[in-house]
Amino acid sequence: MSEHQHEQARSLHLNVNILHSGFVPSAWRLPDADPYAFSDVNHYIRIAQLAEAAKFDAVFLADNASIVEQIDFRPITALEPTVLLASIAAATSRIGVIGTASTSYNEPYNIARRFATLDHVSHGRAGWNVVTTADLASARNFGHDAVPDHAARYARAHEFTEVVKLLWDSWEDDAVIGDKTDGRFIDVTKVHPVAHRGAHFSVYGPLNLPRSPQGQPVLVQAGGSGDGRELAARHAEAVFSASQSLEESLAYSCDINSRAAAFGRGPHAVKILAGLATVIGATEAEARQRRDQLIDLIPWSYSLNRLAGILGISADRLKLDEALPDNLALPNGGNGNHTFFNATLALARHHGQTVRQLIYALSGGGGHRVLVGTPEQIADDIEHWFRAGAADGFNLMPDALPGGLQDFVDGVVPILQQRGIFRREYSGTTLREHLGLARPASVFAQSNQQHKAA
């Protein structure tokens, strides 16, 4: 595909990241908010149905294997994503369902089976967000006293993902016959062991369920480190990024796709979906007032502890009306979260912000870009990034849920549709079709065909 054809074929992609009550930590304190929404399936279903009515590509769920929030103040990511997404899939018909599962504290067979099942029950709408886990609390929940180093986590993640893909391919598409007359149920020559033996895993296979509607659920990744980018370039079909500027996102997109091309995947193999938090008002002043009111509902001790955690320093090193300390290094000797550390530091340094100003600019969050303004201003920004090639779409994080998403759907989506960059109707039924991704052939089917031809 030429660059011109690629530009002609592009359409904007929008996901909503359902961060329980909303992106801003104080969202649960708003008058119309339900403090118990974080563990209520109906809250998540309502948001998914709202996003589906607006023709979003997918809902996305983050996950943690431990309590990483300051739970004396804020709700947490509590419900297991694939179980919750199965409930969402049952209550919707078109919107994609993407869930996070860590390669650090799972096994490939379990994850392959879980997401293949989600793809079956959703009729082809599932996606897996591949992550590694860097916090000590999670390590301790799985019998470890220390977090494996960064390179080791990603080496495991690469092998883990390879095995999952093989298991998804282990049944050819036409393996199930179901011939009542001849009594033939499955063509066993089309069900293949994966027979994997590697540094981290030994998995014989095959998977114990047929190939899923999408062939393979969509593979998503979120990581800004060199190792994370390499994992994305090898395997990911979409990446959730945390760039703070258009220039940074352009460079990130170029790097990911050039790495992917080096693996023989083509020039535009990976969709870049930039993280974007939104605070919307009828006027810019109204939006800023809403943002400030939400920040004023957050204890400063919470915000300082959260920022310190992202930067990997003690909170007592942060002074509200001073700049960030000099010479900050990657958290935990480089073994922490590179993405949010780098994004937060870039924002503060670029604008010369004090800690207090930085907390307002982040809307109490942890590294994602925040837009505060009118629907028109937010649509302008989204269109600018999209047309410049800095992002193929956005992983949206409204300030409060469901209200902030309703504001986006009512105010921003119609503008994007009028400008011809976002769909008015779904053209397909699967997440792959929404994202414009091909359905991969089984590697075992290809091997079989080559063998027969020979």
Helices and strands as residue ranges (DSSP letters): H 3-9, E 13-17, G 27-29, G 37-39, H 41-53, E 58-61, H 81-90, E 96-102, H 108-121, E 126-131, H 136-141, H 150-169, E 176-179, E 184-186, G 188-190, E 196-197, E 202-203, E 218-221, H 226-235, E 238-241, H 246-262, E 271-280, H 284-296, H 300-311, G 315-317, H 331-334, H 338-351, H 355-361, E 369-373, H 375-388, E 393-398, H 403-411, H 413-418, H 431-435, H 443-453
